[in-house]
Amino acid sequence: MPSKLEFATPEGRVLLSIDDTQFMAYDAGELAMRSTRDFVERMQSIGFDELAQTYARLLAQNKVSVMELREAREDAEAWLANREEDSVIADRIMPRLDELRETITRTQADMRENVERLAALAAACDCALRQIPGYRPPLRSQR
C-alpha cells in the first residue's frame, strides 16, 4: 500500500499520508465535535489551516450570539418586571435583536458552507482511499 496519496479534492489537489487521508475521511467530524482545539491543530498539521480556522471562528461567533441573545432576553425581562415603558424595549432591545438576527443568519450560512466544504473534502478522501486495491476502511468508521 502506498504511504501517501495524491488526489483531487474540492479544495484542490492534495498529497496526504494514508493516516491523514483516513483522518479526513472518517474521524475529522467526530474530533471537531469533541474538541475544536484538537481539530484545528490536526487540520493545520495536514495543511488545511484556512478551513479549520474558519470553522473555529464561526463556532465561536455562534456561541457569542447565543450569549448576546440571553443578555437581551434578561434585559427585556428586567424592563418588563420594572414596568418600564414599551418604548424602552422598542428603542433598546429591538435594534439589538435585529442586529443579532442578521449576525446569526450570516453565521449560520457561513457555517453551512464551511461544513459542506469539510464534507466534500471527507468524501474525496474516502474516494481516494477506496481506489487502493484491497483497501478497507478502519473498523472504527463502520459504527
N, C-alpha and C positions, 0 to 999 in steps of 0.2 A: 504494500500500500504506500502511496506517496506520502511524504511528510508535509507537503504544502500543496495547496490548490490555488490555481489562478482561474478566475471565472468572472463573468459579468454580473453585476447587480444593478438595481435602480440607482445606486449611489456611484456607479462607475465600476471599472474593472478593479478587482482586488486580488491580492496574493495573501492568503491566510494559512496558518498552520491548521492541521486537521482539528486539533484541540480548540482553536479559536473559532473555526467554522462550526464545530459541534455546539460550542457555547452559544453562538449567534442563532443557530437553527433551533436549539432545544432548551436552553437554560436562561437566556438573557431576560425574557419576560418575567420569569419567576424571581430572578435576582432583583430586577427593578422593583417588584412588589415588596420584597423583603428589606432591601437596603439601597436607597438611592445612591449613597456614597460609594458602596462597593460596585454598583452597576456602572457609575460614571468612571471610576478608576479602571475597571476592566475594559470598558469601551475605549477609554483613552489609550490603554496599552495596546489595543488592537489597531487603533488609528481612526476611530470614529468619534473624535472629540466633539465636533460641532453637533452631531446628532444627540450625543449624551448630554452635553451642556444645555441644549435646547430643552430636552426632556426635564432635566432638573430645574431649570428656570421656570418652565411652565407649571410644574408641580408646586413649586414654591409660591408662584403667583396665585395659584388656585387656593392654597392654604391661607394666604394673606387676605384674599377676597372673602373667604369664609369668616375669618376673624372680623373683618370690617362689617360684614352683614350682621354678625352678632352684636357688635357695638351699636350699629344703627338701630337694631331692634331694642336693645337696652335703653338707648336714649329715648326712643319713641314711647316705650313703656313708662319711663320716668316722667316724661312730659304729660302723658295721659293720667298718670297717678296724681300728679300735681294739678291736674285740670288746667293745664296751660291752654292757651288759645290754639285753635286749629291752624292759625297762620304760622305758628312756630314749627309745627310739623311740616306744613307745606313749604315754608321758606328754608328750613334747615335739613330736614330728613329727606324729603323727596329729591332734591338735587343730588344728594349723596347716593341715594338708591338708584337714580338714573345713571349716574356715573359708574356705579358698581355693576349695574346690569350690562352696560357696554363693555366694561373690562372683562366680566365673566364670559360674555358671548364671544369676545375676541380670543380670550384664553382657551376656551373650550374648542373653538375652531382650529386654533394653532395646535392644541394638544392632539386633536383628532388627526391632523395632517402629520404630526410627528410620529404618532403611534402607527399610522398607516405606512410611513417610511420604514419604521422598525420592522413591521410585519412583512413588508416586501423584501427587506434585507434577509430576514429569517427564512423566508420561503426560497430565496435564491441560494442561500447556504444549504438548505435541505436538498434542493435540487442538485447542487454541485456534489454533495456527499453521495447522493444516490446514483451518480454517474460512475462511481468507483465500483468496478466489478467485485461482487461478493460483499459489499458494504452493507451492514445492518446498523440501524440507529441504536444507541446505547439503550439498555433496558429501562433506565430511569425516565426516558422520554415517552414510554409507552404506558402511561398511567391511565 
